[in-house]
Amino acid sequence: MTDLAMDAYRFSISWSRIFPNGSGAVNQLGIDYYNNLIDNLIANDLVPFVTLYHFDLPQALQDSYGGWLSPRIINDYVAFVERCFVEFGDRVKHWITFNEPHAFVMTGYDLGVAAPGRCSVHLPNRVCKSGNSSTEPYIAMHHVLLSHAATFRLYQAKFKGEQGGNVGMSLDMMWFEPMSNSTQDIKTTQVAQEFQTGWILDPIYFGDYPLSMKERVKERLPEFSKNQSDALKSSLDFVGINHYTTYYAMDITNSSFYKNMLNNDTFVDAGALPTPIRNGEPIGDTGGSTWLYIVPWGMRKAMNYIKNRYGNPMVIVTENGIDEVNDPDKPLLEALQDQKRIDYHRDYLSNLSAAIKEDGCNVTGYFVWSLLDNWEWTSGFSVRFGLYFVDYKSPGLPRYAKNSAGWFYDMLWRK
Protein backbone atom coordinates (compact mmCIF):
# COMPACT_ATOMS: atom_id res chain seq x y z
CA MET A 1 0.00 0.00 0.00
CA THR A 2 2.79 2.42 0.73
CA ASP A 3 4.33 1.56 -2.64
CA LEU A 4 1.05 2.67 -4.22
CA ALA A 5 1.10 5.98 -2.30
CA MET A 6 -2.08 5.07 -0.46
CA ASP A 7 -2.51 6.63 2.97
CA ALA A 8 -5.29 4.64 4.67
CA TYR A 9 -6.40 1.04 5.16
CA ARG A 10 -9.88 -0.14 6.01
CA PHE A 11 -10.28 -3.46 7.79
CA SER A 12 -12.90 -5.22 9.91
CA ILE A 13 -12.65 -6.56 13.43
CA SER A 14 -14.24 -9.96 13.91
CA TRP A 15 -16.54 -9.91 16.94
CA SER A 16 -15.77 -13.59 17.62
CA ARG A 17 -12.04 -12.91 17.71
CA ILE A 18 -12.60 -10.58 20.66
CA PHE A 19 -15.47 -12.44 22.35
CA PRO A 20 -15.55 -16.05 21.07
CA ASN A 21 -18.96 -16.53 22.71
CA GLY A 22 -20.26 -13.11 21.74
CA SER A 23 -19.91 -11.87 25.33
CA GLY A 24 -18.16 -12.86 28.53
CA ALA A 25 -14.53 -13.96 28.36
CA VAL A 26 -12.18 -11.93 26.16
CA ASN A 27 -9.75 -13.63 23.79
CA GLN A 28 -6.42 -11.89 24.42
CA LEU A 29 -4.91 -13.42 21.28
CA GLY A 30 -7.51 -11.58 19.26
CA ILE A 31 -6.67 -8.31 21.00
CA ASP A 32 -2.99 -8.90 20.31
CA TYR A 33 -3.66 -9.64 16.63
CA TYR A 34 -5.40 -6.34 16.01
CA ASN A 35 -2.92 -4.37 18.11
CA ASN A 36 -0.14 -5.72 15.94
CA LEU A 37 -2.00 -4.86 12.75
CA ILE A 38 -2.83 -1.33 13.90
CA ASP A 39 0.73 -0.65 15.08
CA ASN A 40 2.17 -1.82 11.76
CA LEU A 41 -0.25 0.31 9.77
CA ILE A 42 0.70 3.41 11.74
CA ALA A 43 4.40 2.59 11.45
CA ASN A 44 3.91 2.69 7.66
CA ASP A 45 1.96 5.98 7.71
CA LEU A 46 -1.33 4.25 6.95
CA VAL A 47 -4.40 5.53 8.80
CA PRO A 48 -6.60 2.69 10.13
CA PHE A 49 -10.32 2.82 9.38
CA VAL A 50 -11.98 0.09 11.45
CA THR A 51 -15.29 -1.60 10.70
CA LEU A 52 -16.83 -3.13 13.80
CA TYR A 53 -19.40 -5.42 12.20
CA HIS A 54 -18.98 -7.03 8.79
CA PHE A 55 -21.58 -9.81 8.57
CA ASP A 56 -19.94 -12.03 11.23
CA LEU A 57 -22.33 -12.47 14.15
CA PRO A 58 -20.95 -14.86 16.81
CA GLN A 59 -22.79 -18.16 16.43
CA ALA A 60 -23.39 -18.34 20.19
CA LEU A 61 -25.63 -15.27 20.07
CA GLN A 62 -27.61 -16.61 17.14
CA ASP A 63 -28.12 -19.89 18.97
CA SER A 64 -28.93 -18.23 22.30
CA TYR A 65 -31.58 -15.70 21.34
CA GLY A 66 -31.76 -15.31 17.56
CA GLY A 67 -29.11 -12.65 17.08
CA TRP A 68 -30.39 -9.51 15.36
CA LEU A 69 -34.01 -10.58 15.80
CA SER A 70 -33.79 -9.95 19.55
CA PRO A 71 -33.33 -6.61 21.35
CA ARG A 72 -30.82 -8.42 23.57
CA ILE A 73 -28.29 -8.04 20.75
CA ILE A 74 -28.02 -4.30 21.45
CA ASN A 75 -26.31 -4.63 24.83
CA ASP A 76 -23.99 -7.39 23.62
CA TYR A 77 -22.99 -5.38 20.55
CA VAL A 78 -22.32 -2.26 22.62
CA ALA A 79 -20.20 -4.26 25.07
CA PHE A 80 -18.14 -5.59 22.17
CA VAL A 81 -17.53 -2.19 20.59
CA GLU A 82 -16.75 -0.62 23.95
CA ARG A 83 -13.97 -3.15 24.41
CA CYS A 84 -12.65 -2.19 20.98
CA PHE A 85 -12.70 1.50 21.91
CA VAL A 86 -10.80 0.72 25.12
CA GLU A 87 -8.18 -1.51 23.47
CA PHE A 88 -7.62 0.30 20.16
CA GLY A 89 -9.10 3.79 20.43
CA ASP A 90 -5.84 5.46 21.39
CA ARG A 91 -4.69 4.82 17.80
CA VAL A 92 -7.89 4.27 15.80
CA LYS A 93 -9.72 7.52 15.06
CA HIS A 94 -12.18 6.34 12.40
CA TRP A 95 -14.85 3.81 13.37
CA ILE A 96 -17.53 2.25 11.15
CA THR A 97 -20.26 0.62 13.20
CA PHE A 98 -21.75 -1.57 10.45
CA ASN A 99 -20.83 -2.55 6.93
CA GLU A 100 -23.79 -2.68 4.54
CA PRO A 101 -26.66 -3.31 6.98
CA HIS A 102 -29.11 -3.30 4.06
CA ALA A 103 -27.15 -6.10 2.38
CA PHE A 104 -26.84 -8.43 5.34
CA VAL A 105 -30.44 -7.89 6.42
CA MET A 106 -31.74 -8.57 2.90
CA THR A 107 -29.57 -11.60 2.21
CA GLY A 108 -29.86 -13.05 5.70
CA TYR A 109 -33.53 -12.48 6.52
CA ASP A 110 -35.37 -11.78 3.25
CA LEU A 111 -33.68 -13.91 0.59
CA GLY A 112 -32.03 -16.40 2.94
CA VAL A 113 -28.89 -16.78 0.82
CA ALA A 114 -26.48 -15.60 3.54
CA ALA A 115 -26.19 -16.17 7.29
CA PRO A 116 -28.35 -16.86 9.19
CA GLY A 117 -30.22 -18.16 6.13
CA ARG A 118 -33.75 -17.19 7.13
CA CYS A 119 -36.61 -16.53 4.73
CA SER A 120 -40.24 -17.47 4.17
CA VAL A 121 -40.08 -21.22 3.71
CA HIS A 122 -42.60 -21.33 0.87
CA LEU A 123 -40.49 -19.17 -1.46
CA PRO A 124 -39.51 -20.94 -4.69
CA ASN A 125 -35.89 -22.05 -5.05
CA ARG A 126 -35.08 -21.33 -1.40
CA VAL A 127 -33.78 -23.81 1.17
CA CYS A 128 -34.70 -21.83 4.29
CA LYS A 129 -35.97 -24.01 7.12
CA SER A 130 -37.49 -21.09 9.00
CA GLY A 131 -38.05 -17.35 8.83
CA ASN A 132 -40.49 -14.71 7.66
CA SER A 133 -39.34 -12.50 4.81
CA SER A 134 -42.17 -10.02 5.36
CA THR A 135 -41.27 -9.17 8.98
CA GLU A 136 -37.79 -10.31 10.03
CA PRO A 137 -35.74 -7.96 7.81
CA TYR A 138 -37.46 -4.98 9.42
CA ILE A 139 -36.95 -6.33 12.94
CA ALA A 140 -33.27 -7.05 12.33
CA MET A 141 -32.63 -3.61 10.83
CA HIS A 142 -34.44 -1.95 13.72
CA HIS A 143 -32.02 -3.55 16.17
CA VAL A 144 -29.05 -2.68 13.96
CA LEU A 145 -30.06 0.99 14.00
CA LEU A 146 -30.59 1.04 17.75
CA SER A 147 -27.20 -0.65 18.22
CA HIS A 148 -25.57 1.99 16.04
CA ALA A 149 -27.21 4.83 17.97
CA ALA A 150 -26.17 3.33 21.30
CA THR A 151 -22.59 2.97 20.03
CA PHE A 152 -22.43 6.56 18.83
CA ARG A 153 -23.78 7.90 22.12
CA LEU A 154 -21.36 5.70 24.08
CA TYR A 155 -18.41 7.04 22.12
CA GLN A 156 -19.57 10.63 22.54
CA ALA A 157 -20.01 10.22 26.30
CA LYS A 158 -16.94 8.16 27.24
CA PHE A 159 -14.31 8.29 24.50
CA LYS A 160 -14.69 11.29 22.20
CA GLY A 161 -13.11 13.78 24.57
CA GLU A 162 -9.94 11.76 25.15
CA GLN A 163 -9.59 9.87 21.88
CA GLY A 164 -10.93 12.49 19.46
CA GLY A 165 -12.19 10.00 16.88
CA ASN A 166 -15.31 9.84 14.75
CA VAL A 167 -18.04 7.27 14.17
CA GLY A 168 -19.84 6.48 10.93
CA MET A 169 -21.54 3.66 9.06
CA SER A 170 -20.98 2.16 5.59
CA LEU A 171 -24.05 1.69 3.41
CA ASP A 172 -24.38 -0.33 0.23
CA MET A 173 -25.89 2.13 -2.21
CA MET A 174 -26.70 1.38 -5.78
CA TRP A 175 -28.22 4.14 -7.86
CA PHE A 176 -31.64 3.65 -9.47
CA GLU A 177 -32.94 5.05 -12.74
CA PRO A 178 -36.57 4.60 -13.88
CA MET A 179 -37.07 1.90 -16.49
CA SER A 180 -39.45 4.20 -18.35
CA ASN A 181 -40.72 7.77 -18.20
CA SER A 182 -44.02 6.61 -16.77
CA THR A 183 -45.19 8.28 -13.58
CA GLN A 184 -45.35 4.88 -11.89
CA ASP A 185 -41.76 3.90 -12.73
CA ILE A 186 -40.45 7.32 -11.63
CA LYS A 187 -42.27 7.00 -8.32
CA THR A 188 -41.12 3.40 -7.95
CA THR A 189 -37.51 4.48 -8.46
CA GLN A 190 -37.81 7.02 -5.67
CA VAL A 191 -39.30 4.39 -3.38
CA ALA A 192 -36.51 1.96 -4.26
CA GLN A 193 -33.92 4.50 -3.08
CA GLU A 194 -35.85 5.10 0.12
CA PHE A 195 -36.16 1.39 0.89
CA GLN A 196 -32.40 1.01 0.40
CA THR A 197 -30.67 4.22 1.54
CA GLY A 198 -33.50 5.97 3.37
CA TRP A 199 -34.19 2.87 5.47
CA ILE A 200 -30.93 3.57 7.32
CA LEU A 201 -30.24 7.29 6.87
CA ASP A 202 -33.73 8.69 7.39
CA PRO A 203 -33.87 7.48 11.02
CA ILE A 204 -30.36 8.81 11.60
CA TYR A 205 -31.07 12.25 10.16
CA PHE A 206 -34.81 12.64 10.71
CA GLY A 207 -35.55 10.23 13.57
CA ASP A 208 -37.94 7.92 11.70
CA TYR A 209 -38.32 5.64 8.71
CA PRO A 210 -39.28 7.08 5.29
CA LEU A 211 -42.97 7.76 4.81
CA SER A 212 -43.07 5.37 1.86
CA MET A 213 -41.94 2.53 4.13
CA LYS A 214 -44.47 3.40 6.82
CA GLU A 215 -47.27 3.51 4.25
CA ARG A 216 -46.36 0.22 2.59
CA VAL A 217 -45.09 -1.90 5.48
CA LYS A 218 -47.62 -0.60 8.02
CA GLU A 219 -47.75 -2.56 11.30
CA ARG A 220 -44.89 -4.86 10.24
CA LEU A 221 -42.46 -1.93 10.51
CA PRO A 222 -41.22 -1.48 14.10
CA GLU A 223 -41.66 1.93 15.71
CA PHE A 224 -39.10 4.08 17.50
CA SER A 225 -39.89 5.49 20.90
CA LYS A 226 -39.27 9.19 21.48
CA ASN A 227 -36.00 8.42 23.28
CA GLN A 228 -34.86 6.05 20.54
CA SER A 229 -35.67 8.61 17.85
CA ASP A 230 -33.73 11.31 19.70
CA ALA A 231 -30.74 8.98 20.15
CA LEU A 232 -30.71 8.20 16.43
CA LYS A 233 -30.85 11.79 15.21
CA SER A 234 -27.41 13.11 14.23
CA SER A 235 -25.70 9.85 15.27
CA LEU A 236 -23.14 9.96 12.45
CA ASP A 237 -19.90 11.85 12.01
CA PHE A 238 -19.64 10.64 8.42
CA VAL A 239 -21.59 8.55 5.93
CA GLY A 240 -19.70 5.67 4.35
CA ILE A 241 -20.95 4.72 0.89
CA ASN A 242 -20.13 1.45 -0.86
CA HIS A 243 -21.09 2.12 -4.45
CA TYR A 244 -20.51 -0.16 -7.42
CA THR A 245 -23.38 -0.06 -9.84
CA THR A 246 -26.65 1.41 -11.13
CA TYR A 247 -29.88 -0.37 -12.08
CA TYR A 248 -33.06 0.49 -13.84
CA ALA A 249 -36.09 0.10 -11.60
CA MET A 250 -39.58 -0.81 -12.67
CA ASP A 251 -42.90 -1.35 -11.00
CA ILE A 252 -43.79 -4.98 -10.19
CA THR A 253 -47.10 -4.43 -8.42
CA ASN A 254 -48.65 -7.45 -10.13
CA SER A 255 -45.73 -9.85 -9.62
CA SER A 256 -46.44 -13.06 -7.72
CA PHE A 257 -42.80 -14.06 -7.20
CA TYR A 258 -42.13 -11.44 -4.52
CA LYS A 259 -45.27 -12.15 -2.51
CA ASN A 260 -44.63 -12.06 1.24
CA MET A 261 -41.11 -10.69 0.77
CA LEU A 262 -39.58 -7.33 1.52
CA ASN A 263 -39.33 -6.69 -2.25
CA ASN A 264 -43.10 -6.92 -2.47
CA ASP A 265 -43.33 -3.87 -0.20
CA THR A 266 -41.27 -1.76 -2.60
CA PHE A 267 -43.08 -3.01 -5.72
CA VAL A 268 -39.68 -2.65 -7.35
CA ASP A 269 -37.75 -4.96 -9.64
CA ALA A 270 -34.16 -3.75 -9.59
CA GLY A 271 -32.44 -7.08 -9.97
CA ALA A 272 -29.48 -7.71 -12.23
CA LEU A 273 -31.18 -10.61 -14.01
CA PRO A 274 -32.46 -10.31 -16.62
CA THR A 275 -30.19 -7.58 -17.95
CA PRO A 276 -31.77 -4.18 -17.29
CA ILE A 277 -32.59 -2.77 -20.70
CA ARG A 278 -34.36 0.48 -21.48
CA ASN A 279 -35.33 1.46 -25.02
CA GLY A 280 -33.39 -1.51 -26.30
CA GLU A 281 -30.15 -0.54 -24.57
CA PRO A 282 -28.58 -2.14 -21.47
CA ILE A 283 -27.64 0.24 -18.69
CA GLY A 284 -23.97 -0.65 -19.11
CA ASP A 285 -21.34 -3.33 -19.61
CA THR A 286 -20.83 -5.82 -16.79
CA GLY A 287 -17.93 -6.89 -14.64
CA GLY A 288 -17.24 -10.49 -13.73
CA SER A 289 -20.41 -10.64 -11.63
CA THR A 290 -23.78 -10.44 -13.33
CA TRP A 291 -25.01 -7.86 -10.80
CA LEU A 292 -22.23 -5.33 -11.43
CA TYR A 293 -23.06 -2.98 -14.30
CA ILE A 294 -20.53 -0.32 -15.22
CA VAL A 295 -22.37 2.99 -14.94
CA PRO A 296 -19.90 5.72 -13.90
CA TRP A 297 -22.46 8.55 -13.84
CA GLY A 298 -24.34 6.68 -11.12
CA MET A 299 -21.57 7.65 -8.70
CA ARG A 300 -22.17 11.36 -9.24
CA LYS A 301 -25.93 11.01 -8.91
CA ALA A 302 -25.59 8.96 -5.72
CA MET A 303 -23.35 11.58 -4.11
CA ASN A 304 -25.79 14.34 -5.04
CA TYR A 305 -28.69 12.36 -3.59
CA ILE A 306 -26.91 12.19 -0.23
CA LYS A 307 -26.06 15.89 -0.44
CA ASN A 308 -29.58 17.03 -1.29
CA ARG A 309 -31.60 14.72 0.97
CA TYR A 310 -29.43 14.83 4.08
CA GLY A 311 -27.89 18.30 4.10
CA ASN A 312 -24.52 17.51 2.52
CA PRO A 313 -22.94 15.44 5.32
CA MET A 314 -19.34 14.31 5.16
CA VAL A 315 -19.14 11.26 2.90
CA ILE A 316 -16.36 8.71 2.53
CA VAL A 317 -16.60 6.25 -0.35
CA THR A 318 -15.67 3.16 1.62
CA GLU A 319 -15.89 0.72 -1.31
CA ASN A 320 -15.78 1.03 -5.09
CA GLY A 321 -14.44 -1.50 -7.56
CA ILE A 322 -15.04 -4.07 -10.26
CA ASP A 323 -14.34 -7.77 -10.62
CA GLU A 324 -13.35 -10.11 -13.42
CA VAL A 325 -14.08 -13.80 -13.79
CA ASN A 326 -11.36 -16.00 -12.31
CA ASP A 327 -10.15 -18.15 -15.21
CA PRO A 328 -7.72 -20.69 -13.70
CA ASP A 329 -6.34 -21.52 -17.14
CA LYS A 330 -5.46 -17.96 -18.10
CA PRO A 331 -1.68 -17.30 -18.22
CA LEU A 332 -0.46 -15.06 -15.42
CA LEU A 333 0.76 -12.25 -17.66
CA GLU A 334 -2.59 -12.14 -19.38
CA ALA A 335 -4.45 -12.17 -16.05
CA LEU A 336 -2.56 -9.03 -14.99
CA GLN A 337 -3.87 -7.07 -17.97
CA ASP A 338 -6.99 -5.58 -16.40
CA GLN A 339 -7.79 -2.61 -18.62
CA LYS A 340 -11.50 -2.80 -17.80
CA ARG A 341 -10.68 -2.17 -14.12
CA ILE A 342 -8.50 0.81 -15.04
CA ASP A 343 -11.28 2.26 -17.19
CA TYR A 344 -13.82 1.64 -14.43
CA HIS A 345 -11.84 3.47 -11.74
CA ARG A 346 -10.86 6.30 -14.07
CA ASP A 347 -14.47 6.95 -15.03
CA TYR A 348 -15.98 6.50 -11.56
CA LEU A 349 -13.32 8.73 -10.00
CA SER A 350 -13.91 11.35 -12.69
CA ASN A 351 -17.59 11.42 -11.78
CA LEU A 352 -16.73 11.54 -8.09
CA SER A 353 -14.40 14.46 -8.76
CA ALA A 354 -17.16 16.27 -10.62
CA ALA A 355 -19.55 15.69 -7.71
CA ILE A 356 -17.01 17.33 -5.39
CA LYS A 357 -15.69 20.17 -7.52
CA GLU A 358 -18.74 21.07 -9.60
CA ASP A 359 -21.64 20.03 -7.38
CA GLY A 360 -20.17 20.78 -3.96
CA CYS A 361 -20.63 17.29 -2.51
CA ASN A 362 -18.77 16.91 0.79
CA VAL A 363 -16.75 13.79 -0.08
CA THR A 364 -13.48 13.48 1.84
CA GLY A 365 -12.18 9.95 1.18
CA TYR A 366 -12.16 6.99 -1.18
CA PHE A 367 -11.29 3.30 -0.73
CA VAL A 368 -10.78 0.79 -3.53
CA TRP A 369 -12.36 -2.64 -3.27
CA SER A 370 -10.09 -4.39 -3.12
CA LEU A 371 -6.37 -4.43 -2.56
CA LEU A 372 -6.08 -8.20 -3.10
CA ASP A 373 -8.17 -10.86 -4.77
CA ASN A 374 -10.11 -12.59 -2.01
CA TRP A 375 -13.09 -14.73 -1.06
CA GLU A 376 -16.15 -12.90 -2.37
CA TRP A 377 -19.02 -14.22 -0.27
CA THR A 378 -21.29 -16.55 -2.27
CA SER A 379 -19.07 -16.08 -5.34
CA GLY A 380 -16.10 -17.54 -3.49
CA PHE A 381 -12.92 -17.48 -5.59
CA SER A 382 -14.83 -17.42 -8.88
CA VAL A 383 -14.26 -13.66 -9.31
CA ARG A 384 -11.34 -11.31 -8.63
CA PHE A 385 -11.70 -7.73 -7.38
CA GLY A 386 -8.07 -7.09 -6.43
CA LEU A 387 -5.50 -4.63 -7.67
CA TYR A 388 -3.12 -7.47 -6.89
CA PHE A 389 -3.49 -10.95 -8.34
CA VAL A 390 -3.32 -13.74 -5.77
CA ASP A 391 -2.03 -17.07 -7.10
CA TYR A 392 -4.34 -19.49 -5.31
CA LYS A 393 -2.63 -22.53 -6.84
CA SER A 394 0.88 -21.87 -5.52
CA PRO A 395 2.22 -22.41 -1.98
CA GLY A 396 2.40 -19.17 -0.04
CA LEU A 397 -0.25 -17.55 -2.27
CA PRO A 398 2.17 -15.20 -4.09
CA ARG A 399 0.80 -11.82 -5.17
CA TYR A 400 1.42 -9.92 -8.38
CA ALA A 401 0.53 -6.34 -9.24
CA LYS A 402 -2.07 -6.02 -11.97
CA ASN A 403 -1.89 -3.14 -14.40
CA SER A 404 -4.51 -1.34 -12.33
CA ALA A 405 -2.09 -1.20 -9.39
CA GLY A 406 0.37 0.59 -11.64
CA TRP A 407 -2.35 2.96 -12.80
CA PHE A 408 -3.20 3.89 -9.20
CA TYR A 409 0.50 4.36 -8.44
CA ASP A 410 0.89 6.78 -11.35
CA MET A 411 -2.29 8.68 -10.49
CA LEU A 412 -1.54 9.05 -6.77
CA TRP A 413 2.10 10.00 -7.19
CA ARG A 414 1.14 12.63 -9.78
CA LYS A 415 -1.01 14.24 -7.10
N, C-alpha and C positions, 0 to 999 in steps of 0.2 A: 504493500500500500504506500509506503513512503517512496518507493521507486516510481510510483505513478503520480506523486505529488498530491495525494489525497491527504486530508487533514482530520478525518473523523471515521469512526467505525461503529456501526450499530450491531449489537448482538443481544441475544435473549438469555435471561436467567431461567433455568428450569426449576420450577417450584419444588419438584421432588428431589432435586439435588440438595436443596437447603433443608426441607422437611420431608423425608422419605415417606412419612405417613400423612402428609398434608398439614399436620400440626404436631405439637409435642416436642420430641427430641430433635435437636439440630444435628445435621451431618457436617462436622467440622471439615471433612475432606472437600465437601462442596464449597464451603466458604473459602478454603485455601485455593481451590481451583480458580474461582472468580477473582480473588485478590491478585493472584499471579497474572491472570489475563489483563486486568485493569492496570496493574503496575507496568507491565510490558508495553501496553498501548501508550501510556503517558510517557514512558522512557523514549518512545519513538515519535513523540509529538503528535499523537493521534488522540483526539477527543472521544471518550467513550459515550455513546448514546445507548442506554440500557432499556430494553423491553422487559417488563415484569411478567407478562402472560402472553404466551405464543402457542395457544392450542393444547397445552400439556397439563391438564388437570391431574393431580395425584389420584391414582386409582382408588386409594383408600377412602377418599371423600365421595367419590361416585358411588362406591359400594355402601358407604355408611348412611348417606342421606340424599343421594341423587344429584350431588354436585350443584350445578348452576340452577337447578329447579327448586332448590331450597334456600330460604333466606339465611340459613345457617352459614352458607358459603361466604357471606359478607365479612363476618368476624374472622374467619380463618384466612381469607385473602388479605385482610388488613394486617393481621398478625405476621403473615409472610412478608409483605412489602415493608412493614416496619423493621423487621430484622434486616432486610436489604439496605434500608436507609441507614441503620445503625452501623452495619459492617462496611458498606461501600460508599456512603454518602459524603465522606470527606474528600473523595476524588471524583465521584460521579455527579455531574451537575445537570444532566439531562435524562429525565425519566419518562418512559412511555408505559402507561398503566396496562393497556391492552393492544394487541395487534389484531386488526381486522375483526372486531366483534361481530359485525354483520356476517362475515364469511363463516366463522365457526358456529354461530347460532343457526344459520341457514343449513349448512352441511351436516351439522350434528343433530339438529332437532326438527328440521323441516324435510330435508331430502334423505337424511339418514345414511349418507355416504362417507361420513367422517365420524370420529369419536364424539359422543358415545353411541352413535348409530341408532338414533331414535327417530321414528316417523310413524305416520298412520299405517297400520299393518296391512290395510287393504289396498294400498297404492300399487299400481302395476310395476313390475320389474324392480321391486324393493325387497330386501331380505330382513327388514326390521322385525324384531320379535315383540316390540312394545313401543309406545309413544303416541303422541297426538300432534300432528303437524299444524293443526289449526289453533292450538293454544300454547304448546311448550316453547316455541321460539320466542314468543312475547314474554313469557315468564322468565326464561333464561336471560334475555336481554335486559329486562327490568332489574334483575339482580346484578348483572354486569355494570349497569349504569350507577346503581347505588354503591357498588364496591368502588367504582372509580371516584365518585363524589367523596366517599369516606376517606379514600387514600389522599385525595387532594387536600381535604381539610386537615387530615393528620399531618401532612407535610408542612402546611402553612403554620399550624399551631406549634409543632415540636422541632422542626428541622430547618425551615426556611431561613430563619434568622441567623443560625450558625453556619449552615452549609451553603446557602445562597443559590440553590439550584432551581430548576423549573420542572413542571409536570405537564405532560400532554398525553395524547392518545393517537394511535395510527388507525385510520379508517381505510378500508378498501372502497375506492370510488371509481366506478366506471362512469363515463358520460353517456347520456341518452339523447338521441335525436328522434323526432317523430317519423314513423314509417311513411306517413302521408301527410298532406296538409289539412286533413279533416280535423274538425274541432275535437272529435273524440280522441284521435291519436295524439294531438297536441296536449290535451288534458291528461291523457294516460301517461305521456312522457314526464310531465310535471309530477304526477303521483309516483311514478317509478323512482324519481330522484328523491322524493320525500321518504318513501319506504326504505330507501338505502341509506342516504346521507342524513336526511332529516330525522330519521329514527333515533340516531345517536346525538346529533348536534343540536336539534331543536330543544330537547330537555336541558342540555348544558347551557344553551344561550337564552332560552325563553322559559325554561322551567316546566315544560310539558311536551307531550308528543305532538306531531303535526296534526292539524285538524282533519286532513284526509284520512289518517290512520284511525283517529277516534270515530269518524263517521263510518268507516268501512268495517273496522274490527269490533267496534261497540264493546259489549261487556267482556269480551275475551282479552281486551287490552288492559293490563293492570293500571291502577291509578297511583299517582304520587300524592303523599300527604303534603300539607303545607310546609312542614320542616324538611321533607325530602326534596321538594321543589326548590326551596331556598338554598339547600346544600348543593344542589346541582348547578344552579345558576352561576356562571362565571367560574366554573371549576376546571378551567384549562389555561395554561400559560401559552400553549401553542397547539395547533392542529396538525397532526401528521396525516399526510395523504399518500396512500399507495395507489398509484394510477398507472394502468397499462393500456386500456383499450376503450373503445366507444362502440355502442350498439344502437341499432334502430329499435324503437319500442312500438308495439302495436297493441290495440285493445283485443282482449281475449274473453270478453264477457260471456260468450256462449260456449267456451271450451269446457269439456267434461274431464279432461285429464287432470287439471289442477284442483278439482273439487276437494274440499276439506284440507287444503294446503295454504300456507302463507301466500303463495303466488296467486291464489284465487282472490285474495283480498285486494291485491293491487290491480287485478284484471289486466296484467301486463305480460306480454311475451317478449322477453329481452334476451332469450337464450342464443347461444352461438350456433346451434344446429336447429333447423337448416341455416345455411349462410344468409345473414341479413342482406336483403337486396331491396333497393328502392328504385323505381323507374328503370328496372333492368340492370342496375349497377350495384355490385357489392359495396359495402361501406369501406372496404380496404383489403389489402393483401393480408395474409395470416403469417404468424410465426410457426413454431413447431407444434404448438397446441392449437386445437381447433377453436378455442374460446378467445384467442388473442389476435384481434384485428389491429392492423397498423393504421392508426388514425391520429396523426400528430396534432391536428387542430383541436382534438378533444381535450388535450392538456390545457390549452389556453382557456377554453370555455369552462372547464372544471374549476380552474383557479378563480375565474371571474364570478362563478356561482357562489363560491365560498365568500369572496369579497362582498358581493352585493347582498347576500342573504344574512350574513352574520357580522357585518360591520368591519370587514377587512382585518380579521385577526392575523396574528403571525402564523404562517404556514411553513412547514418543512415537508418537502416531498421525501417521504421515508422509503419509498420503493418505486422504481421505474425500470423496466427492462423488457427484453424479448428473448425467447428461446428458439432453439433449432432442434430438429429430431436427432436423437443420438443414433447414428449409423455405425455399429461396431466394426463394419468392414471398410469404412472410409479411411484412407491413408492419413496419417497424422498431419502432414503438411497441408493437405487439403482441408482437414477439419479445422485448422487454425485460420482459414480464410473466411471470415465472418462479415462480409461486406453489408449484409442486411442488418446486422446489429449496429454497425457504424452508422448506416443511414438512419436507422430508427432513433438512436440517441441524438444524432445531429439535428434531426427534424423536431423531435420532442423538446429538446433543449432550446431550440430556436423559438418554439412557441411559448415555452416557459419564460424565456428572456423577454419576449414581446408582452407577455402578461405583466411582467414586473416593470419594464421600462415604459411601455406605452399605455398600459391600463392601470398602473399603480397598485397592482396586487402585492401584498406584503409577504413575499416568499423569501425566506432567509437561508434555506439549505436544501440540499439534494443528495440522495443516496441512490446508487446503482444497485439493482438486483440482477445479478449478484456477482460478488468477487470471484467465486469459484463455482464450477459445476457441482451440483449437489443432489440430494434426494428431494424430489419435488412432489411431496404428498402422494396423492393417488397415481400420479404419473411415474413415480419412482425415478429410475435412472433412464427413462425412455426419452427425456428431453434434457437439454443443456442450456442454462441461463448464464453461465459464467463468462467473465472476461478472461478467465484462465481455464484452459482445458485440463481436466483431471483424467489421467489414464487409469481407468478402473481395472484394467486387465493386468497391470504390472505391479509387482511387490513395491510397497511404499507409496503407491498412488502418486507418481510424479506429476508435476504440474507444468504446463507450458502456456506462455502468453499467446492469446489469440491476437489477431490484427486489431481488434477493438481495444485491447489494453494499450497498444501502441498509439492508437488514435486518442485515447484519453490522456495519455502521457503528453503528447504533443499539445493538446488543447490546454491542459492545466498548466504546463510549464510556460506556454505563451502568455498566460494571464500574468 
